Structure formats: C-alpha cells, structure tokens
C-alpha cells in the first residue's frame, strides 16, 4: 500500500511533513465536522453512524461530505517556508498524515510537491506507529520529520531531525526527549494560557451592568444583594466567554482573514476545536449552575441570553439591522438580569435609556468595521450584512439613537419619579450635556477612523470617558443629598 515512488532528480535527505496541526493551522477532521454541523445539521445522525465504522472511515466521509463546502485548509507560514526551502535545495518533500488521502493529494498539488505522499484510507488510520513504515523506506535517521502531537513521537524517535511544530510545552519536552536534534517551531503556550486568552476575560467588564439596578434604586448598602449580583456577574462572565468561543468557531474562516482577529486562539491554531468545545460546555454548565443558585427568575434571563446568543452567532449577525438589535438586547438583558438577582424592578426610564444607548454603540461597532474595510479598499464585511456603502446609514442610525438616549434621560429628570430617589434632582440636568458630549465624541472618533472595533475597549482605555464617568458619579451624589 505504501510502496516506494519515484523521486526523479531530487536528492538529499527527505523531509516528511504532517498535516493536521503542523502544516495546517487546525485539524481537518474537526473543521469538516464544524462545517457539517453549521451547514448540513440534518446529517448529524449520519455522523454518529459513520463514527461506528472507525476514525479513518469517518474522516474520509467528513472530507467527502463537507470538505468542498469550506475553503482549503489554512497553512502555517513557518512550515510552508520550510517546505519551500527544502524544495529549493532539491530535497524530496513528502506529506504524511492521518488526514484522508484525497486531502493529502490536494495539499501536495497546492504546494507543487512531486514526491510520494501518504494519507488515511477508509480501512487504515495513518497515525502513531503506522507511520513507522518510513523507517523501512528511508532507514533509521534517513529522514527529517515535522509533527506536532503525541502521535508523532514514534516518528520523531527514528528521524535524523526536523521540528516539533505548534506543540504544547509537555509535547515539546517529550519530542525533544525522543530526539534532541529537533527544532522547536511556533511553540504554543500551555492550555491554561490559551484558554484564558480565548475567554476574552477583558470583556467581563460588560457584566458590571448587572450592578446598574442596585445603584439606580439606591440600594447599594444591602450586602445580601451585593452577594447575589456578584455571583450573577460570575455567571454571565462564564456564559459570555462560552458564547465567544462558540462564536469564534462559527467565524473561523472569516477571522483568519481579519487583520486583528486572526491572532485569536482558535483562528491562529493556538486553541484546538475539541479544546474549545469542551471548555465551552464546562463554562455553560458552570454559568447555569450559578444562575440556578441565585433563583429561577435570574436563571430565566441567563437561559434567554444563551438562546439569543446562539441564534445571533448562527444566524442573526449576518442580517443587517437584526444584528444591531441583538447586540443592544444583550446589554439591556444584563440590566434586567441584575434586577432579577437583586429583586429590584427596573425602571422603564432606565430600560429606555439603555436600549437606545446600546443601539448606538452597536452601530459604532459596525461602522468602525466598515471604516477599516474602506481603508483596505474592500467593499463587503465578511460574515456580516453590510457593505461600505452602508456606513452613512449606520452613522445616521447610531447618532440618532445616541441622541434619543439623552432625550430619555432628560425626560426622566423632568418626571415625578425622580423625586422619589433624589433630594435635589435639579443637579441631574447636568448629566444631559455630559451624555450628549460623550455620544458626539464617540461618533466623531468612529467616523475619523480612530475607534477600535470594540467600543467597550475604547471606553476602558479612554481617559476622557473615565473623567466623564467620575463627573457623572459626582453629580449623582450631589443630587442625592
């Protein structure tokens, strides 16, 4: 089955390269499974049936069924360069992988490799010791090998050299023990470090919105409610991180083309798909458990958030307008959940202000993306329902929404409800110019191209926003006396 093939005029020690996780940024089987689940979910029962036929048969079927649905697997630049250098020296370069033979052959054509290549076939899963036929073909120490996993350790042991590529520290140590002459290429951090990066913990600051009902109702002196809302913030933090991971799985191909998002752990190959799935499942269970401990009302909001986020990732975010409503709803839902955790009924004034302000910020996010595309001379946002011609419309919607949010705040200050909580509500009129100035400032930066694609990160790092926040707190304290 794996007989010798003609090498032609090539000479020198052969270079043998693994595919999944080595030459490829990801694992082809898992990426094909991801495409199948997203685009052909009715085939899920067949996946279970095919899995009973063995891993090799399942991988071949996944590639035949879903491989043509996505783009060709993304390649790791460092390994592609090593292959090109070997070719320039007229060394034979072979591909050897547990991926299906058809994918191996397609990849060889992409790289213009003329030597013999080997991949899995329905009856043979070409991994672990099955790769050791290389020793019979080239002799012990007669080849260099590029691999990335525990499955490659036997092949490393009998190679002359090569490289352990994109591997975790433990695998790097084992590979170097098997063969000290190996180079280490694009090493990965520990799983814990990759997972922490994938969680986007800096986004947890958004969950401070759960505190809004506690402060707006002036009940910040009740320790029991503080405990409930802090546990609620932990629940939403876990859940939002799980949603981010699932969203990154959905956007994998688009993120790999993005100038900034390509460095995310899943897009760069730093975090593997099965690792991300397992971590997401753990976080969802932990989030729901904490939510249930707070109470059924809070649990309902967490469950609604999970359902809405799933629909957003799989469908709504590609629908122009609907994605803006979804983003604004996620923020407003946090305020409602904070009220549920503390048994505080959120004021209609608060909810009205929040939905319009967050709709404005959602427009900021999309407008900043389109501004970047305009600079790159592109016309359409991948995975989104907008083109650069929509920038003016988004700006109009966003600025209008921001102005309406200020109007809602002004109407609240002028209402009879305000006198229940504030002894000197006339001070609250000072909030209106502050809020209006912040909306203007954010939108001017957006339209000038100075706004990052995440307005929350902008607000966290922006000194002007912090100054306005402290002024707002001072005005609220003065009005409360």
C-alpha positions in Angstrom: 0.0 0.0 0.0 2.8 2.4 0.9 5.3 1.3 -1.8 8.2 3.5 -2.9 7.5 6.1 -5.6 9.9 7.8 -8.0 11.7 10.8 -6.7 13.1 11.9 -10.0 16.2 14.0 -9.9 15.6 15.1 -6.3 18.4 14.3 -3.8 19.3 14.8 -0.2 17.6 13.7 3.0 13.8 13.6 2.6 11.6 16.0 4.5 8.4 14.4 5.7 5.6 16.8 6.9 2.5 16.0 8.9 -0.7 18.0 8.0 -3.2 18.4 10.9 -1.8 20.9 13.4 1.6 21.0 11.7 1.2 22.3 8.1 -2.4 23.1 8.7 -3.4 25.6 11.4 -6.2 23.3 12.6 -7.4 19.7 12.4 -9.1 19.0 9.0 -11.5 16.4 10.5 -12.7 18.8 13.2 -13.0 21.6 10.8 -15.0 19.5 8.3 -17.2 18.4 11.2 -17.7 22.1 12.1 -18.8 22.9 8.6 -21.1 19.9 8.5 -22.8 21.0 11.8 -23.2 24.6 10.6 -24.4 23.9 7.0 -25.8 20.4 7.0 -27.1 19.8 10.5 -29.6 17.1 9.3 -26.6 14.9 8.7 -25.7 14.7 12.4 -27.3 11.3 12.8 -25.2 10.0 9.9 -22.1 11.3 11.7 -22.9 9.1 14.6 -23.4 6.1 12.4 -20.2 6.7 10.4 -18.3 7.0 13.7 -19.1 3.3 14.4 -17.1 2.4 11.3 -13.8 3.7 12.7 -11.9 7.0 12.7 -10.4 6.6 9.3 -13.7 5.9 7.6 -15.3 8.9 9.5 -12.5 11.3 8.4 -12.8 10.2 4.8 -16.6 10.6 4.8 -16.4 14.0 6.5 -13.9 15.3 3.9 -16.0 13.9 1.0 -19.2 15.4 2.5 -18.0 18.7 3.8 -14.5 19.3 2.6 -15.7 21.1 -0.6 -18.1 23.3 1.4 -15.3 25.3 3.0 -12.1 26.9 1.9 -8.8 24.9 1.6 -7.2 24.4 5.0 -5.2 27.4 6.2 -1.5 26.7 6.3 1.2 27.6 8.8 3.6 30.1 7.3 6.7 28.7 9.1 6.1 25.2 7.8 5.3 26.4 4.3 8.6 28.3 4.2 10.5 25.2 5.4 8.9 23.2 2.6 9.9 25.8 0.0 13.5 25.9 1.3 13.7 22.1 1.1 12.3 22.3 -2.5 14.9 24.9 -3.4 17.6 22.5 -2.3 16.1 19.8 -4.4 15.2 17.7 -1.3 12.3 15.4 -1.7 9.3 16.6 0.4 6.6 14.1 1.4 3.3 14.6 3.2 2.3 12.0 5.7 -0.9 12.4 7.6 -3.9 10.8 9.3 -6.0 13.1 7.1 -7.7 11.5 4.1 -5.6 10.6 1.1 -7.6 12.8 -1.1 -6.9 15.9 1.1 -3.2 14.9 1.2 -3.1 14.8 -2.6 -4.9 18.1 -2.9 -2.4 19.7 -0.5 0.5 18.3 -2.4 -0.8 19.9 -5.6 -1.2 23.3 -3.7 2.4 23.1 -2.7 3.6 21.6 -6.1 5.1 18.6 -4.4 6.1 15.8 -6.8 7.3 13.1 -4.3 5.2 10.3 -2.9 2.6 11.3 -0.2 0.6 9.2 2.2 -2.8 9.7 3.9 -5.5 7.7 5.6 -7.9 5.5 3.7 -11.2 4.0 4.9 -9.6 0.9 6.4 -6.3 2.5 7.6 -6.0 5.4 10.1 -2.4 6.5 9.4 -1.3 7.7 12.8 1.0 6.7 15.6 3.1 3.5 14.9 1.5 3.1 11.5 3.8 5.9 10.3 6.9 3.9 11.1 6.9 2.4 7.6 9.1 5.5 7.0 12.0 3.6 8.7 11.7 0.8 6.2 11.5 3.2 3.3 14.3 5.6 4.3 16.2 3.9 7.1 16.7 4.9 10.7 17.8 8.5 10.7 17.2 8.7 7.0 14.6 11.5 7.0 13.6 14.7 8.8 10.1 15.0 10.2 7.8 17.8 11.1 5.0 17.0 13.5 3.0 18.4 16.4 1.5 15.8 18.7 2.0 12.7 20.8 1.0 10.6 17.8 4.3 11.8 16.1 6.6 10.8 18.9 7.5 7.4 17.4 8.3 9.0 14.1 10.5 11.7 15.8 12.5 9.0 17.6 13.7 7.4 14.3 14.2 10.7 12.3 17.5 12.4 11.9 16.0 15.7 12.8 13.1 18.0 11.8 10.9 20.1 14.0 8.1 19.8 16.6 5.6 22.4 15.4 2.9 24.3 17.3 3.0 22.0 20.3 2.2 22.5 23.9 5.2 22.6 26.4 4.6 19.0 27.5 4.7 17.6 24.0 7.7 19.7 23.2 9.6 18.1 26.1 8.5 14.6 25.1 9.6 15.2 21.5 13.0 16.5 22.5 13.5 13.5 24.8 12.7 11.3 21.8 15.1 13.2 19.5 17.2 16.1 20.9 18.1 17.2 17.4 14.6 18.5 16.7 13.9 22.2 16.3 11.0 23.9 18.0 8.8 25.9 15.6 5.9 28.1 16.6 5.6 26.6 20.2 2.2 27.0 21.9 1.7 28.2 25.5 0.1 25.9 28.0 -3.6 25.1 27.5 -4.4 27.2 30.5 -2.8 30.3 28.9 -4.5 29.6 25.6 -7.9 29.1 27.3 -7.6 32.3 29.3 -6.8 34.2 26.1 -9.8 32.6 24.4 -12.2 33.5 27.2 -11.6 37.2 26.5 -11.8 38.0 30.2 -11.4 41.7 29.5 -15.0 41.6 28.1 -16.3 40.6 31.6 -16.3 44.3 32.4 -19.5 44.4 30.4 -21.2 42.5 33.2 -20.8 45.4 35.5 -24.2 46.4 34.0 -25.7 43.9 36.5 -24.9 46.5 39.2 -27.0 49.2 37.5 -30.3 48.3 39.1 -28.6 48.2 42.6 -27.3 51.7 42.1 -30.2 53.2 40.2 -32.6 52.1 43.1 -30.1 53.4 45.7 -29.9 50.0 47.4 -26.1 49.7 47.4 -25.9 49.3 51.2 -27.5 45.8 51.3 -24.8 43.2 51.5 -27.1 40.3 50.6 -28.0 41.9 47.3 -24.3 42.6 46.6 -23.5 38.9 47.0 -26.3 37.9 44.7 -25.3 40.3 41.9 -21.6 39.4 42.2 -22.5 35.7 41.7 -24.7 36.8 38.8 -21.8 38.6 37.3 -19.7 35.5 37.5 -22.5 33.5 35.9 -22.7 36.0 33.0 -18.9 36.1 32.7 -18.7 32.3 32.3 -21.6 32.3 29.8 -20.3 35.2 27.7 -16.9 33.5 27.4 -18.6 30.3 26.3 -20.5 32.2 23.7 -17.3 34.0 22.5 -15.7 30.6 22.0 -18.7 29.2 20.1 -18.8 32.4 18.0 -15.2 32.1 17.1 -15.8 28.5 16.0 -18.6 29.8 13.8 -16.4 32.6 12.3 -13.2 30.6 12.0 -12.7 31.2 8.2 -13.6 34.8 8.4 -11.4 35.5 11.4 -8.4 34.0 9.7 -8.6 36.8 7.1 -9.1 39.6 9.6 -6.0 41.7 10.3 -6.6 41.5 14.1 -8.9 38.6 14.7 -6.5 36.2 13.0 -4.5 36.2 16.2 -7.4 34.9 18.3 -6.5 31.4 19.8 -8.9 29.4 17.5 -8.1 31.3 14.3 -4.4 31.0 14.9 -4.5 27.3 15.9 -3.4 28.1 19.4 -6.6 26.6 20.8 -7.9 23.4 19.2 -11.5 22.9 18.3 -12.1 20.0 20.7 -10.5 22.0 23.5 -12.8 25.0 22.7 -15.9 22.8 22.7 -15.0 21.1 26.0 -14.2 24.5 27.6 -17.5 26.0 26.3 -19.5 23.1 27.7 -17.9 23.4 31.1 -18.5 27.2 31.2 -22.1 26.8 30.2 -22.8 24.2 32.9 -21.0 26.4 35.5 -22.9 29.5 34.4 -26.3 27.7 34.6 -25.4 26.2 38.0 -24.6 29.6 39.5 -27.7 31.1 37.9 -29.9 28.4 39.4 -28.3 29.1 42.9 -29.4 32.7 42.6 -33.0 32.0 41.7 -35.4 30.9 39.0 -36.0 34.4 37.7 -32.3 35.1 37.2 -31.9 31.6 35.7 -34.6 32.5 33.1 -32.6 35.6 32.0 -29.4 33.6 31.7 -31.2 30.9 29.6 -32.7 33.6 27.4 -29.3 35.1 26.9 -27.8 31.7 25.9 -30.6 31.1 23.4 -30.4 34.6 21.9 -26.6 34.4 21.7 -26.8 31.1 19.9 -29.3 32.5 17.4 -27.1 35.6 17.0 -23.9 33.6 16.3 -25.6 31.1 13.9 -28.0 33.4 12.0 -28.8 37.0 13.2 -25.4 38.5 13.0 -25.4 38.2 9.2 -28.7 40.0 8.9 -28.4 43.8 8.6 -30.3 45.6 11.3 -31.2 42.5 13.2 -27.7 42.1 14.4 -27.8 45.7 15.9 -31.0 44.9 17.8 -29.3 41.7 19.1 -26.2 43.5 20.3 -28.3 46.2 22.1 -30.5 43.5 23.6 -27.5 41.6 25.1 -26.5 44.7 27.1 -30.0 45.5 28.2 -30.6 41.9 29.2 -27.8 42.2 31.6 -29.5 45.1 33.4 -32.7 43.1 33.6 -30.8 40.2 35.0 -29.2 42.4 37.6 -32.7 43.4 38.7 -33.8 39.8 38.9 -30.7 38.9 41.0 -31.5 41.7 43.5 -35.3 41.6 43.3 -35.4 45.2 42.0 -37.9 46.2 39.3 -36.0 48.1 36.6 -37.5 51.5 35.7 -38.9 51.9 32.2 -36.8 55.1 32.0 -33.7 53.1 32.7 -34.5 50.4 30.1 -35.5 53.0 27.5 -32.2 54.9 28.0 -30.2 51.6 27.9 -31.7 50.2 24.7 -31.1 53.4 22.7 -27.6 53.9 24.1 -26.6 50.4 23.3 -28.1 50.5 19.9 -25.9 53.5 19.2 -22.8 51.6 20.4 -23.8 48.6 18.3 -23.8 50.9 15.3 -20.4 52.2 16.4 -19.0 48.7 16.3 -20.3 48.0 12.8 -19.3 51.5 11.5 -15.8 51.1 12.7 -15.5 47.7 10.9 -16.8 49.3 7.7 -14.3 52.2 8.1 -11.5 49.7 8.3 -12.8 48.0 5.1 -12.9 51.3 3.3 -9.2 51.8 4.2 -8.4 48.4 2.8 -10.4 49.1 -0.4 -12.8 46.3 0.3 -16.5 46.5 -0.3 -18.2 43.9 1.9 -17.8 42.8 5.5 -17.3 39.0 5.6 -20.0 37.3 7.6 -21.9 40.5 8.1 -24.8 42.0 6.2 -23.1 45.3 5.5 -21.0 46.9 2.8 -19.1 50.1 2.9 -22.0 51.9 1.2 -23.9 51.4 4.4 -21.5 53.4 6.5 -23.5 56.6 6.3 -26.8 54.9 7.1 -25.3 53.2 10.2 -23.9 56.5 11.3 -27.3 58.2 11.0 -29.0 55.4 12.9 -26.3 55.3 15.6 -26.1 59.1 16.1 -29.9 59.3 16.3 -30.1 56.5 18.8 -27.5 58.2 21.0 -29.4 61.5 20.9 -32.7 59.7 21.8 -30.9 58.1 24.8 -30.0 61.6 26.0 -33.6 62.7 25.4 -34.9 59.7 27.6 -32.5 60.8 30.3 -33.8 64.4 30.1 -37.4 63.2 30.3 -36.6 61.1 33.4 -35.0 64.1 35.1 -38.2 66.1 34.4 -40.5 63.3 35.6 -42.2 62.9 39.0 -40.4 59.5 39.5 -37.0 61.2 40.0 -38.1 62.9 43.3 -38.6 59.6 45.0 -34.9 58.9 44.9 -33.2 62.3 44.7 -33.4 65.1 47.1 -32.1 67.7 44.7 -32.9 66.3 41.2 -32.2 69.7 39.5 -28.5 68.7 39.6 -29.3 65.8 37.3 -29.8 68.2 34.4 -26.0 68.4 34.3 -25.9 64.8 33.1 -27.5 65.7 29.8 -24.7 67.7 28.3 -22.2 65.2 29.6 -24.0 62.3 28.0 -24.5 64.3 24.8 -20.8 65.2 24.7 -19.8 61.5 25.1 -22.1 60.4 22.2 -20.7 63.1 20.0 -17.1 62.3 20.9 -17.6 58.6 20.3 -19.1 59.1 16.9 -16.5 61.7 15.8 -13.8 59.2 16.6 -15.7 56.5 14.8 -16.1 58.5 11.6 -12.5 59.6 11.7 -11.3 56.0 11.9 -9.9 56.4 15.4 -12.4 54.0 17.1 -11.4 50.3 17.6 -13.9 47.7 16.6 -14.9 47.2 20.2 -16.3 50.4 21.8 -16.2 48.8 25.2 -12.4 48.5 25.0 -12.2 52.1 23.8 -14.2 53.3 26.9 -12.0 51.3 29.2 -8.8 52.8 27.8 -10.1 56.3 27.1 -9.1 58.9 29.7 -11.9 61.2 28.6 -14.6 58.6 29.2 -13.2 58.0 32.7 -13.3 61.7 33.5 -16.9 61.9 32.3 -17.8 58.8 34.4 -16.4 60.5 37.6 -18.3 63.7 36.8 -21.5 61.6 36.4 -20.9 59.9 39.8 -20.3 63.3 41.5 -23.5 64.7 40.0 -25.5 61.7 41.2 -24.1 62.1 44.7 -24.9 65.8 44.8 -28.4 65.2 43.6 -28.9 62.5 46.3 -28.2 64.8 49.3 
